[in-house]
Amino acid sequence: MAKASAKKTEKTVEELSYEEALTELEGIVESLEDGQNPLEESLNLFERGQALVTHCGALLESAQLKVQKLAGESLISFEEDPE
């Protein structure tokens, strides 16, 4: 019965902050790696995980666009090797 009440209070993926989504995603990965879940539950976890990955990616992209807008031409790429 406690599991059902936890489902009711679970936030939608879109309501989660990046940190909340990442923490939940890490928990899902651990649970799936454990391999002790029934097939249906594993599929539900995988589906939620995919939604979390998409949400995290969108939040990161949004943050990157904000930084680019604020920094303008002075944006420095972290991927370039300084010489």
C-alpha positions as CSV (number, residue, x, y, z in Angstrom):
1,M,0.0,0.0,0.0
2,A,2.9,2.4,0.7
3,K,4.1,1.9,-2.9
4,A,0.8,3.2,-4.2
5,S,0.9,6.3,-2.1
6,A,4.5,7.0,-3.3
7,K,3.3,6.9,-6.9
8,K,0.6,9.5,-6.2
9,T,3.2,12.0,-4.8
10,E,5.8,11.3,-7.6
11,K,6.5,14.4,-9.6
12,T,6.2,14.4,-13.4
13,V,9.5,14.4,-15.2
14,E,8.8,18.0,-16.4
15,E,8.4,19.2,-12.8
16,L,11.9,17.9,-11.7
17,S,14.9,20.1,-11.4
18,Y,18.1,18.9,-13.1
19,E,19.5,17.7,-9.8
20,E,16.3,15.8,-8.9
21,A,16.1,14.2,-12.3
22,L,19.7,13.1,-12.2
23,T,19.3,11.7,-8.7
24,E,16.2,9.7,-9.7
25,L,18.0,8.5,-12.9
26,E,20.9,7.2,-10.9
27,G,18.5,5.3,-8.6
28,I,16.8,3.8,-11.7
29,V,20.1,2.7,-13.1
30,E,21.1,1.0,-9.9
31,S,17.7,-0.7,-9.7
32,L,17.9,-2.0,-13.3
33,E,21.5,-3.1,-12.8
34,D,20.4,-5.1,-9.7
35,G,18.1,-7.2,-12.0
36,Q,15.7,-8.1,-9.2
37,N,12.7,-6.3,-10.6
38,P,9.9,-8.1,-12.4
39,L,9.8,-7.5,-16.2
40,E,6.9,-5.0,-16.2
41,E,8.5,-2.9,-13.4
42,S,11.8,-3.0,-15.3
43,L,10.1,-1.7,-18.4
44,N,8.4,1.1,-16.5
45,L,11.7,2.1,-14.9
46,F,13.4,2.0,-18.3
47,E,10.7,4.2,-19.8
48,R,10.9,6.7,-16.9
49,G,14.7,6.7,-17.2
50,Q,14.5,7.5,-20.9
51,A,12.2,10.4,-20.1
52,L,14.6,11.6,-17.4
53,V,17.6,11.5,-19.8
54,T,15.6,13.5,-22.4
55,H,14.6,16.1,-19.7
56,C,18.1,16.4,-18.4
57,G,19.5,16.9,-21.9
58,A,16.9,19.6,-22.5
59,L,17.7,21.4,-19.3
60,L,21.5,21.3,-20.1
61,E,20.9,22.6,-23.6
62,S,18.7,25.4,-22.2
63,A,21.5,26.3,-19.7
64,Q,24.1,26.3,-22.5
65,L,22.0,28.6,-24.6
66,K,21.6,31.0,-21.7
67,V,25.3,31.0,-21.0
68,Q,26.0,31.7,-24.7
69,K,23.5,34.5,-24.7
70,L,25.0,36.1,-21.6
71,A,28.6,35.6,-22.6
72,G,28.2,36.5,-26.3
73,E,31.4,36.4,-28.3
74,S,33.5,35.9,-25.2
75,L,32.3,32.3,-24.7
76,I,35.3,30.0,-24.2
77,S,35.0,26.4,-25.3
78,F,36.1,23.9,-22.6
79,E,36.9,21.4,-25.4
80,E,39.7,23.3,-27.0
81,D,43.3,22.5,-25.9
82,P,45.1,25.6,-24.8
83,E,48.5,26.0,-26.5
